Amino acid sequence: MQFLPLHSIITQNYVKLLYTYDIIVNLLTFYAQIYYHVKPQYMEKVSGFTIV
């Protein structure tokens, strides 16, 4: 069994976290575009919270 250095483990987990975050952001953007076309008034209400 091979033990990885701590910084290597942290880096791998960090990359996985960024990759997962990127997927979530893409999904949220996709749903936001759908809601924007389907319910414009709904997006106006939450636009202040979605725009970072």
DARA-V345163 format. One record per residue. RES is the residue in one letter. SS is DSSP state (A for helix, B for strand, O for the rest). NEAR is the number of other ideal C-beta (glycine too) atoms within 12 Angstrom. Layout:
res-><RES	RES>
ss-><SS	SS>
near-><NEAR	NEAR>
This chain:
res-><M	Q	F	L	P	L	H	S	I	I	T	Q	N	Y	V	K	L	L	Y	T	Y	D	I	I	V	N	L	L	T	F	Y	A	Q	I	Y	Y	H	V	K	P	Q	Y	M	E	K	V	S	G	F	T	I	V>
ss-><O	O	O	O	O	A	A	A	A	A	A	A	A	A	A	A	A	A	A	A	A	A	A	A	A	A	A	A	A	A	A	A	A	A	A	A	A	A	O	A	A	A	A	A	A	A	A	A	A	A	O	O>
near-><3	6	7	12	10	10	10	13	14	13	14	15	15	14	14	14	14	14	14	14	14	14	14	14	16	14	14	18	16	14	19	22	16	15	20	19	12	12	16	15	11	16	20	14	13	17	16	9	11	18	10	7>
